[in-house]
Amino acid sequence: MGNLGMGEIILIVFFALLIFGPKKLPELGKAAGNTLREFKRATKGIMEDDEIEKKANDIK
């Protein structure tokens, strides 16, 4: 997968507007942002749990 250029981004936005409509698109963007934020929080929690387990094992 390569980098997306300006033409590809415009094409994707055009088709998203065509499929979902201009009123639904901001809601989809907000939902995607919330999903990514929750995923980031979850992975951070997992990483912290792994660090705690590693320190506990080092103490034993």
DSSP file (Angstrom, degrees, kcal/mol; ACC not computed):
  #  RESIDUE AA STRUCTURE BP1 BP2  ACC     N-H-->O    O-->H-N    N-H-->O    O-->H-N    TCO  KAPPA ALPHA  PHI   PSI    X-CA   Y-CA   Z-CA
    1    1 A M              0   0    0      0, 0.0     2,-0.1     0, 0.0     3,-0.1   0.000 360.0 360.0 360.0 127.9    0.0    0.0    0.0
    2    2 A G        -     0   0    0      1,-0.2     2,-0.1     0, 0.0     0, 0.0  -0.352 360.0 -72.6 -98.5-178.2    1.4    3.3   -1.0
    3    3 A N        -     0   0    0     -2,-0.1     2,-0.4     1,-0.1    -1,-0.2  -0.464  48.3-117.2 -73.4 147.9    0.7    6.8    0.1
    4    4 A L        -     0   0    0     -2,-0.1     2,-0.1    -3,-0.1    -1,-0.1  -0.735  27.8-149.2 -87.5 132.5   -2.5    8.4   -1.0
    5    5 A G     >  -     0   0    0     -2,-0.4     4,-2.0     1,-0.1     5,-0.2  -0.341  32.4 -95.2 -90.3 178.1   -2.2   11.5   -3.2
    6    6 A M  H  > S+     0   0    0      1,-0.2     4,-2.4     2,-0.2     5,-0.2   0.882 123.1  54.5 -63.4 -38.9   -4.6   14.4   -3.4
    7    7 A G  H  > S+     0   0    0      1,-0.2     4,-2.1     2,-0.2    -1,-0.2   0.909 108.8  47.4 -62.5 -42.9   -6.5   12.9   -6.3
    8    8 A E  H  > S+     0   0    0      2,-0.2     4,-2.3     1,-0.2    -1,-0.2   0.893 111.4  50.9 -65.9 -40.0   -7.2    9.7   -4.5
    9    9 A I  H  X S+     0   0    0     -4,-2.0     4,-2.5     2,-0.2     5,-0.2   0.920 110.2  49.4 -64.6 -43.3   -8.3   11.5   -1.4
   10   10 A I  H  X S+     0   0    0     -4,-2.4     4,-2.4     1,-0.2    -1,-0.2   0.903 111.1  50.4 -61.9 -41.3  -10.7   13.7   -3.4
   11   11 A L  H  X S+     0   0    0     -4,-2.1     4,-2.3     2,-0.2    -2,-0.2   0.904 110.7  48.5 -63.7 -42.4  -12.1   10.6   -5.1
   12   12 A I  H  X S+     0   0    0     -4,-2.3     4,-2.3     2,-0.2    -2,-0.2   0.920 112.6  48.0 -64.2 -44.4  -12.7    8.8   -1.8
   13   13 A V  H  X S+     0   0    0     -4,-2.5     4,-2.6     2,-0.2    -2,-0.2   0.903 110.5  52.8 -63.3 -41.1  -14.4   11.9   -0.3
   14   14 A F  H  X S+     0   0    0     -4,-2.4     4,-2.2     1,-0.2    -2,-0.2   0.936 112.0  44.0 -59.7 -47.9  -16.6   12.2   -3.4
   15   15 A F  H  X S+     0   0    0     -4,-2.3     4,-2.5     2,-0.2     5,-0.2   0.863 111.9  53.3 -68.5 -34.7  -17.7    8.6   -3.2
   16   16 A A  H  X>S+     0   0    0     -4,-2.3     4,-2.9     2,-0.2     5,-0.6   0.922 111.2  46.6 -64.0 -43.1  -18.3    8.8    0.5
   17   17 A L  H  X5S+     0   0    0     -4,-2.6     4,-1.5     1,-0.2    -2,-0.2   0.893 113.0  50.1 -63.7 -39.1  -20.5   11.9   -0.1
   18   18 A L  H  <5S+     0   0    0     -4,-2.2    -2,-0.2    -5,-0.2    -1,-0.2   0.899 118.3  37.6 -66.1 -41.2  -22.3   10.1   -2.9
   19   19 A I  H  <5S+     0   0    0     -4,-2.5    -2,-0.2    -5,-0.1    -3,-0.2   0.941 131.7  22.9 -77.6 -49.1  -23.0    7.0   -0.8
   20   20 A F  H  <5S-     0   0    0     -4,-2.9     4,-0.4    -5,-0.2    -3,-0.2   0.717 101.0-128.3 -96.7 -23.5  -23.7    8.5    2.7
   21   21 A G     X< -     0   0    0     -4,-1.5     4,-1.4    -5,-0.6     3,-0.3   0.058  29.6 -81.4  88.0 156.4  -24.8   12.0    1.8
   22   22 A P  T  4 S+     0   0    0      0, 0.0    -1,-0.1     0, 0.0    -4,-0.1   0.744 125.6  53.8 -69.8 -23.5  -23.5   15.3    3.3
   23   23 A K  T  4 S+     0   0    0      1,-0.2     4,-0.4     2,-0.1    -2,-0.1   0.830 111.7  43.0 -79.5 -31.1  -25.7   15.1    6.5
   24   24 A K  T  > S+     0   0    0     -4,-0.4     4,-2.0    -3,-0.3     3,-0.2   0.739  97.1  76.3 -86.0 -24.8  -24.5   11.6    7.5
   25   25 A L  H  X S+     0   0    0     -4,-1.4     4,-2.2     1,-0.2     5,-0.2   0.884  92.3  50.0 -61.1 -44.4  -20.8   12.1    6.8
   26   26 A P  H  > S+     0   0    0      0, 0.0     4,-2.3     0, 0.0    -1,-0.2   0.877 110.1  52.4 -62.4 -34.6  -19.9   14.2    9.8
   27   27 A E  H  > S+     0   0    0     -4,-0.4     4,-2.4    -3,-0.2    -2,-0.2   0.901 109.2  49.3 -65.2 -40.2  -21.6   11.6   12.1
   28   28 A L  H  X S+     0   0    0     -4,-2.0     4,-2.3     2,-0.2    -1,-0.2   0.888 110.5  50.5 -65.8 -38.9  -19.5    8.9   10.5
   29   29 A G  H  X S+     0   0    0     -4,-2.2     4,-2.3     2,-0.2    -2,-0.2   0.904 110.9  48.5 -64.6 -41.7  -16.3   10.9   11.0
   30   30 A K  H  X S+     0   0    0     -4,-2.3     4,-2.4     2,-0.2    -2,-0.2   0.914 111.6  49.6 -64.8 -42.8  -17.2   11.5   14.7
   31   31 A A  H  X S+     0   0    0     -4,-2.4     4,-2.2     1,-0.2    -2,-0.2   0.894 110.8  50.1 -63.4 -40.0  -18.0    7.8   15.2
   32   32 A A  H  X S+     0   0    0     -4,-2.3     4,-2.4     2,-0.2    -1,-0.2   0.904 110.6  50.0 -65.4 -40.7  -14.7    6.8   13.6
   33   33 A G  H  X S+     0   0    0     -4,-2.3     4,-2.3     2,-0.2    -2,-0.2   0.908 110.8  48.7 -63.7 -42.3  -12.8    9.3   15.8
   34   34 A N  H  X S+     0   0    0     -4,-2.4     4,-2.3     2,-0.2    -1,-0.2   0.892 110.8  51.5 -64.2 -39.1  -14.5    7.9   18.9
   35   35 A T  H  X S+     0   0    0     -4,-2.2     4,-2.3     2,-0.2    -2,-0.2   0.923 111.3  46.5 -63.7 -44.7  -13.6    4.3   17.9
   36   36 A L  H  X S+     0   0    0     -4,-2.4     4,-2.3     2,-0.2    -2,-0.2   0.892 111.7  51.7 -65.2 -39.1  -10.0    5.2   17.3
   37   37 A R  H  X S+     0   0    0     -4,-2.3     4,-2.2     2,-0.2    -2,-0.2   0.916 111.4  47.0 -63.4 -43.6   -9.8    7.0   20.7
   38   38 A E  H  X S+     0   0    0     -4,-2.3     4,-2.4     2,-0.2    -2,-0.2   0.893 111.3  51.6 -65.8 -40.2  -11.3    4.0   22.5
   39   39 A F  H  X S+     0   0    0     -4,-2.3     4,-2.5     2,-0.2     5,-0.2   0.905 109.4  50.2 -62.5 -41.6   -8.9    1.6   20.7
   40   40 A K  H  X S+     0   0    0     -4,-2.3     4,-2.1     2,-0.2    -2,-0.2   0.916 110.8  49.2 -63.1 -43.6   -6.0    3.8   21.7
   41   41 A R  H  X S+     0   0    0     -4,-2.2     4,-2.1     1,-0.2    -2,-0.2   0.906 111.9  49.2 -60.8 -42.5   -7.1    3.8   25.4
   42   42 A A  H  X S+     0   0    0     -4,-2.4     4,-2.0     1,-0.2    -2,-0.2   0.915 111.7  47.1 -65.9 -44.1   -7.6    0.0   25.3
   43   43 A T  H  X S+     0   0    0     -4,-2.5     4,-2.3     1,-0.2    -1,-0.2   0.862 110.4  53.4 -68.2 -33.2   -4.1   -0.6   23.9
   44   44 A K  H  X S+     0   0    0     -4,-2.1     4,-2.3    -5,-0.2    -1,-0.2   0.912 108.6  50.3 -65.2 -40.9   -2.5    1.8   26.4
   45   45 A G  H  X S+     0   0    0     -4,-2.1     4,-2.2     2,-0.2    -2,-0.2   0.889 109.9  49.9 -62.6 -40.1   -4.2   -0.2   29.2
   46   46 A I  H  X S+     0   0    0     -4,-2.0     4,-2.3     2,-0.2    -2,-0.2   0.914 110.2  50.2 -65.2 -43.0   -2.9   -3.5   27.8
   47   47 A M  H  X S+     0   0    0     -4,-2.3     4,-2.0     1,-0.2    -2,-0.2   0.899 110.6  49.6 -63.0 -40.5    0.6   -2.1   27.6
   48   48 A E  H  X S+     0   0    0     -4,-2.3     4,-2.1     2,-0.2    -1,-0.2   0.895 109.8  51.5 -65.9 -39.3    0.5   -0.8   31.2
   49   49 A D  H  X S+     0   0    0     -4,-2.2     4,-2.3     1,-0.2    -2,-0.2   0.902 109.0  51.0 -63.0 -41.1   -0.8   -4.2   32.3
   50   50 A D  H  X S+     0   0    0     -4,-2.3     4,-2.3     1,-0.2    -2,-0.2   0.897 109.4  50.3 -63.0 -40.6    2.1   -5.9   30.5
   51   51 A E  H  X S+     0   0    0     -4,-2.0     4,-2.3     2,-0.2    -1,-0.2   0.897 110.2  50.0 -64.8 -40.3    4.6   -3.6   32.2
   52   52 A I  H  X S+     0   0    0     -4,-2.1     4,-2.3     2,-0.2    -2,-0.2   0.918 111.8  48.1 -63.9 -44.2    3.2   -4.3   35.6
   53   53 A E  H  X S+     0   0    0     -4,-2.3     4,-2.3     2,-0.2    -2,-0.2   0.894 110.7  51.6 -63.0 -40.2    3.4   -8.0   35.1
   54   54 A K  H  X S+     0   0    0     -4,-2.3     4,-1.9     2,-0.2    -2,-0.2   0.914 111.0  47.2 -64.4 -43.4    7.0   -7.7   33.8
   55   55 A K  H  X S+     0   0    0     -4,-2.3     4,-1.7     2,-0.2    -1,-0.2   0.886 111.3  52.0 -65.2 -38.6    8.0   -5.7   37.0
   56   56 A A  H  X S+     0   0    0     -4,-2.3     4,-1.4     1,-0.2    -2,-0.2   0.892 110.5  48.0 -64.5 -39.7    6.2   -8.3   39.2
   57   57 A N  H  < S+     0   0    0     -4,-2.3    -1,-0.2     1,-0.2    -2,-0.2   0.848 108.8  54.1 -69.1 -34.2    8.1  -11.1   37.5
   58   58 A D  H  < S+     0   0    0     -4,-1.9    -1,-0.2     1,-0.2    -2,-0.2   0.846 106.1  52.9 -67.7 -33.5   11.4   -9.3   37.9
   59   59 A I  H  <        0   0    0     -4,-1.7    -1,-0.2     1,-0.3    -2,-0.2   0.877 360.0 360.0 -69.7 -37.7   10.8   -8.9   41.6
   60   60 A K     <        0   0    0     -4,-1.4    -1,-0.3    -5,-0.1    -2,-0.2   0.489 360.0 360.0 -67.5 360.0   10.2  -12.7   42.1
